[in-house]
Amino acid sequence: MSATGVVPALPAQPKLAVVLNSGEATVSLIDMPSRRVIKTTYIGKEPHHLMMTPDQKTLLVANAAGNDVVLMNPISGEITGRMPNIIDPYQIGYSPNHKWFVANGNRLDRVDIYAANGADLKLSKTVKLGKTPSHIAFTADSKIAFITLQDSNELAAIDLETQNVLWVMPTGKVPAGLWMTPGDQYLLVGITGEDFVQVIDWKARKEVKRIYTGKGAHNFRPLGDKKYVFVSNRIASTISLINMQTLEKESDITGLPSGPDDMEITPDGKSLWVTFRFAKKAGVIDIPTMKLVSVIPVGRSPHGVFFYPMAPWE
């Protein structure tokens, strides 16, 4: 209760979770209160990643092998349209100012940069890079996009205004997930081919530290407090909690199904939803106790997970 005697309203809780089954071209729609799949529907070939449009009205699902982006109602899970000829969209992202939409062509070794007006996209430039562009991060001022190159073991920086490559630097083996620490100080890179998160001073283009988390360090989800970030360790089948201020690992979540990958947090900050790529399952972790509390069978090779509303990304 506040000092005025008014009980603060609890955050609205999502009812429907969307899980992308990249190995079977389907989406599992999960009723979150009962934690049961209520519908499985065809979505397109190799759906890997997904995100909301800037107006928070439409969910975009990127079908890498289907060469399109599906538009979905984030509340009902209804498919409302398709954006054709978005070629090989493995990972997608809007710049923070919503001016640019970036699509990583994982199998075609290219990055497509679109001028964006919501879901209305116009191709501005195709940028050829090294092998297997994977994940994306942006500077807060939307001037630079960073791209991991999984099979070249590199990190690239692209100037978004000119769409020119600023630089490329080496990383550990099989770099994947990217996360920028507060104030754009450091880039955290999940080194999936090894067992650590690489901390990079991107302005100086050098590694400053390795945070050892577990084999297959892969992807990130910040807790939303500008202090902590989770990292999934796909081979170790653990999830680590990193303090972004001290650049230290503080704890691990263990006892998980194989292949933890993408993660999402409920708006009350109490539950972490996770896909398990190698187990054909999604799971729910109780954040206060850091324990797995539910396992939900889904399709083959589940990757992206989403619900609306969700906790803030920061």
C-alpha positions, 0 to 999 in steps of 0.5 A: 500500500502506498502512502496515500492508502491506495494499493498500486495496481499489479502489472497486467499478466499475459495469458498466451505464450507463443513458442516457435518450433523451428524444426517443424515449421509450427507455433505452439500457443500455450495457455499460461495459467494452465501451462498447456498447449491449446493450439499448434499451427503451421507458421512457415519454414524455420521460424527462429526469432520474433519481436513486436512492432514499435507500436506494440500491436503486431508480433513479427515472426521471422521464417528463415527458410520461408523467406517471409515475416508473419504478422500475428496478433500478440494476444490471440495468436491469430495470423493476420498477414505476411510480409513476403520477400524478406530473404532469410530472416534468421534474427530481426531487430528494430533500431531503438529509434525505430528508423531501421529494421535489420534482418540477419541472413544466417544461411546467406551470409548477409545482413539486410537493412530496411528503412522502417515505418512500423511493419512497412519496410523498404530495403535500403541495402544488403551488406555482405559479411562473414559466415553465418550472421547471427544475433544483433545489438544496437547502440542506444543512439541507433547509430551502430548495429553489431552482428555476431558471425557464428562461423567466422568467429567474429563481431561486425559493426555496421554504420546504420546511416551509411550501411557501411561496415565500420569494423570486424574483430575476432571473438571466441568460437561460435559467437551468438547472443549479444547484449549491451550493458547500461550506458553502452559500456560493454558488449556481452557476447555468448560464446556458444562454441566454448563456455564463457561470455566475452566482454568487449570494449566495443569502442576500443575493439578489444576483449576486457574479460571472460565470464565463465558461465557454462558450455554453450553460452548462448543468449541473453535476457536482462532481468529489467533492473539495469543490473542483472542479465540471464545467459542460457548455456545450451550445452551445459543445460544451465542458465547463469545470472550475471551482474552487469555492474561487476561483470561477475557470474552470481549464480546458476539455475541447474536441473534443466532440460537440455538446450536452454535457449531463448528466454522471456520474463513475465511483467511481474518479474517472477517467472522466466519462460525458456525454450529447450532446443534439444528437449522439445519442451518449454519451461517456467522458472520461478525467479525468486527461488531460481527453480524450474517449476513447470515443463511444457511439451512443444514441437521440435527444436523450439526457439523463440518464446514470446508473450504480451505484456512482458517485463521491460528489456533493460 
